[in-house]
Amino acid sequence: MRMVFGLVLLVGVALAGSAVYMAQNYIGAYQDELARAQQDQARIVPTQTVYVAKRALKYGDQLKKDDVRPVAWPQTALPDGTFGDLAVLFPEDTDEPRLILRPMEPNEPLLMVKVTEPGDDIGLTSRLERGMRAFAIRVDVASGVSGFLRPGDRVDVYWTGRIEDGDRGQDMTQLIDTSVQLIAVDQNEESISGARIARTVTVSVRPEQVAALAQAQSTGTLSLALVGVGDDTQLSDIQVDQVSLLGLEQAAPRPQVAKERECSIRTRRGSEVVSISIPCTN
């Protein structure tokens, strides 16, 4: 009987030890998994719902609900002026549409500066940056790069006119402004396809450039040279006249020949007054 009791006790102690060992292993694995989960949670970037464009949107397009979709955007890289609520982007109290102010690519977030308020019209002022002014330049097929100008292009502006220098004058062409941005061609503010002969182009310039362009346009003719995409070449002062163009030497002014001095006296002979030349004494 005592042997049976001892055997049962021994078996019970063995089972208890095994249970404790298994429990320790389980608890250890659970703690490791919990620590791993906490580390993964720490690496997760907090996000916020932002509405982005589902397709390419161009200037002047009407924004519709089918054109947007919600995405989770990292809060640490959230642009200013995003839309996180569809009811704010498309208010229920109005049927007036929003229009696109700036072209957008697919998956680009919609920003307040890129769309109009519901019912607002698109004007040229929306394309002007702070401190800039819009100025219209008259062009034709020659001065307007054969009609290949587009809103958003950059051009160099050349002036051609006549400069008077005393009794003489000469025709001259001079660079007066570089990398000027076009914001409209005629009355078209969006991109156009194909060649189109414009009568006027509108550029975005600083106020002091407006004065220079206005003076140049009133005293001569302006020609535009299209600047390539990504071209940041700094141009120096460019000036060409007829003499330098043809490789001629500037003609020296003719010497002034001193006119010989003449002296005379007047005397009366009868009823006539006669002038008689005499040597000059001083």
Buried (B, 14 or more C-beta within 10 A) or exposed (E): EEEEEEEEEEEEEEEEEEEEEEEEEEEEEEEEEEEEEEEEEEEEEEEEEBBBBEEEBEBEBEBEEEBBEEEEBEEEEBEEEBBBEEEEBBEEEEEEBBBBBBBBEEEBBBBBEBBBEBEBEBEEEBBBEEEBEBBBBEBEEEBBBEBEBBBBBBBBBBBBBEEEEEEEEEEBBBBBBBBBBBBBBBEEBBBBEEEBEBEEBBBBBEEEBBEBBEEBBEEBBBBBBBBEEEEEEEEEEEEBBEEEEEEEEEEEEEEEEEEEEEEEEEEEEEEEEEEEEEEEEE
